[in-house]
Amino acid sequence: MTPLPNGNPAPMIELLRTNDPVLISWLRALLADDGIEAIILDSHMSVMEGSISAIPRRVMVRDEHAARARRLLDAAGIDHDRSSIV
């Protein structure tokens, strides 16, 4: 993640929360195609807890890209207002 010009980390927002690795992979590709870098949080915790799906992964984007990322999700028919926990 590229820091801001002043060296501070860029503010980020949670775009989506899910346990679906295929959705996460697809979403990263969708966002990358539009020049939006996504960071996945909690992926190591999700792996550690096994297959009970107790800890969803969070897809994060820079605050300045949030509106554009949400529009991409809307166009793709992904409900980002309601986290997709499988």
C-alpha positions in Angstrom: 0.0 0.0 0.0 1.5 3.3 -1.1 1.7 5.8 1.8 0.5 9.4 1.5 3.0 12.0 0.3 3.6 13.0 4.0 4.7 9.4 4.7 1.6 8.5 6.8 -0.4 5.4 5.9 -3.6 6.1 3.8 -6.9 5.8 5.7 -8.7 2.7 4.7 -12.3 1.5 4.8 -13.8 -2.0 4.9 -15.4 -2.7 1.6 -16.7 -6.2 2.3 -16.4 -9.0 4.9 -16.6 -12.6 3.8 -15.2 -16.1 4.2 -15.5 -16.9 0.5 -11.9 -17.2 -0.9 -13.2 -17.3 -4.5 -15.2 -14.0 -4.0 -12.1 -12.4 -2.4 -9.9 -13.4 -5.3 -12.4 -12.3 -7.9 -13.0 -9.0 -6.1 -9.2 -8.3 -5.9 -9.0 -8.8 -9.7 -12.1 -6.6 -10.3 -10.7 -3.8 -8.2 -7.1 -4.2 -9.7 -8.5 -3.9 -13.2 -9.8 -0.5 -12.2 -6.6 0.5 -10.5 -7.8 0.0 -7.0 -5.5 -1.8 -4.6 -7.3 -4.0 -2.1 -5.8 -5.3 1.2 -7.2 -8.4 2.8 -7.2 -8.4 6.6 -7.6 -11.3 8.9 -6.6 -13.9 6.4 -4.1 -15.6 8.8 -6.7 -15.6 11.6 -9.2 -17.1 9.3 -6.8 -19.9 8.4 -5.9 -20.5 12.0 -9.5 -21.0 13.1 -10.0 -23.8 10.6 -13.1 -24.4 8.6 -15.8 -23.2 11.1 -15.9 -19.8 9.4 -15.9 -17.9 12.7 -13.6 -15.1 11.5 -14.4 -13.6 8.1 -11.7 -11.8 6.0 -12.1 -8.1 5.5 -11.5 -6.5 2.1 -10.1 -3.0 2.6 -9.5 -0.2 0.2 -8.1 3.3 0.5 -10.8 5.8 1.7 -10.3 7.8 -1.5 -11.2 4.8 -3.7 -14.2 3.6 -1.6 -17.0 5.2 -3.7 -15.5 3.9 -6.9 -15.0 0.4 -5.4 -18.6 0.4 -4.2 -19.9 1.4 -7.7 -17.9 -1.6 -9.1 -19.5 -3.9 -6.6 -23.0 -2.5 -7.3 -22.4 -3.0 -11.1 -21.3 -6.6 -10.4 -24.4 -7.3 -8.2 -22.4 -7.8 -5.0 -24.1 -6.5 -1.9 -21.4 -4.6 0.0 -23.8 -3.2 2.6 -24.5 -6.7 3.9 -21.4 -8.7 4.5 -21.3 -12.0 2.7 -20.4 -14.5 5.5 -20.5 -18.0 4.2 
